[in-house]
Amino acid sequence: MSVQLVLPPGARKGRVEVSRENKYLSTLHPGKVLGELAILYNCKRTATIKAATDCKLWAIERQCFQTIMMRTGLIRQAEYTDFLKSVPIFKDLPEETLIKISDVLEETYYNDGDYIIRQGARGDTFFIISKGEVKVTIKQPNSLDEKFIRTLRKGDFFGEKALQGDDLRTANIIVDDPEGVSCLVIDRETFNQLISGLDEIRTRYKDEVTDRKRLNEEFENLRLSELRVIATLGVGGFGRVELVQIAGDPQRSFALKQMKKSQIVETRQQQHIMSEKEIMGEANCDFIVKLFKTFKDRKYLYMLMESCLGGELWTILRDKGHFDDGTTRFYTACVIEAFDYLHSRNIIYRDLKPENLLLDINGYVKLVDFGFAKRLLHGRKTWTFCGTPEYVAPEVILNRGHDISADYWSLGVLMFELLTGTPPFTGADPMKTYNIILKGIDAIEFPRNITRNATVLIKKLCRDNPAERLGYQKGGISEIQKHKWFDGFNWEGLRTRTLTPPILPKVRSVVDTSNFDEYPPDADGPPTDDLTGWDVDF
């Protein structure tokens, strides 16, 4: 059951005991929280909670919590955007631009009598009043007196000239409200980084629709019964990935992902699976594993994909311990190319980790497993909690809504893991990991083997504020490609696949699975049938 329980602080009595496998761990008193992971995502309980006395608890279900967070986030976004529309320098900007600016507005509180702005001072900050009143005064020449000009209230703004480069303040702004004033604040640098190039549409990748169509037509009449299983390449949450060949075609092999329908329904992942099929079925990028055809029967869904026989990047990292700068740069660049393709189509990936990066026979990396990928409406966010704990961005944990900027966070985490062998944010359990993530990248100690330029890039990708991350600002993803850490890197050679990869996997034939771990047969036996029809379009 997806419920968070809180012992109310007002209760004078009531306590619960926490145990695991019949071993007593602790006692919780009023004011303590339990079951907090369950409001983030569907997970098994990690401990047993037993009432030690009569208790009164507050409870909230996950759906309710996420609806509240989503609604308040959307209301706040709409309110901030309406404020911005009333400002002359913003009124002609498109809606998605205003949404991005509203995301970086910081709410700041000032006490009664505070000077928010002093006449004659230099400043680069713009303010919108969200609560309370201020008075505007001007100091007269050759006088100590200040002349009252007018009162500003909720929705009014001041300091807009500072965003356009005029940084000398021409009046005093003083809080004139016993309850104080709250302002939404943005500075010139943040504004300029967002506003320049926000409306540039990146078109470097042209849709190669005909190529993709030709691929799909080649496998149009293929039947599931024509596939021969050679070996297992991997085991996942919903089933297995098998290496298969088409009967009568010994020159090629494919990866067949088979997923248990009953398990997909049980974990409520139907929408994610349908989204995965749609996104992968359209994708035509050299850095993304291609999906050729899908099948289904009473028990399973199947996805026939290109095989990448070089193995998982995670396996190579595990065996080597960590990668040097050059090796990490190559694999990170492959991911950036995949992200460029996806993000230019408003698709967020959300599941970056070494396990989801496969090496093809040439040593190039391809992105696989699009179960968490989602196409976003332009300028909009999504609220679903998903991803691997160590790679989850803070805005996902805090349920504030997220977009493609969450992928740039995970890119910084991937760089750190490839360079060191372990991700920067790791705790004994998911909740501890999330708490470490919320403390930020600056609280992490960087090993000495990480170069200065790599450290700077990782920290720019892992900024707490999603709008401040490199890749999300003006210039888009090209700002990452132009970073000092990539100085001298042959991007054109990567795209044309003429660049020599740092590791060339040994693949002796199209059925050579030696770069993958060995997996025993499925011990659970066949799953139950699912004939509910939710997968009619699969």
Beta strands, then each sheet from edge to edge (+ up, - down):
strand 1: 3-6
strand 2: 16-20
strand 3: 23-28
strand 4: 33-34
strand 5: 48-51
strand 6: 58-61
strand 7: 106-110
strand 8: 115-117
strand 9: 125-131
strand 10: 134-139
strand 11: 146-152
strand 12: 157-158
strand 13: 172-175
strand 14: 181-187
strand 15: 227-235
strand 16: 239-246
strand 17: 254-260
strand 18: 291-296
strand 19: 300-306
strand 20: 311-312
strand 21: 347-348
strand 22: 357-359
strand 23: 365-367
strand 24: 374-375
sheet 1: 4+ 1- 6+
sheet 2: 3+ 2- 5+
sheet 3: 7+ 14- 9+ 12-
sheet 4: 8+ 13- 10+ 11-
sheet 5: 15+ 16- 17+ 19- 18+
sheet 6: 20+ 22- 23+
sheet 7: 21+ 24-
end
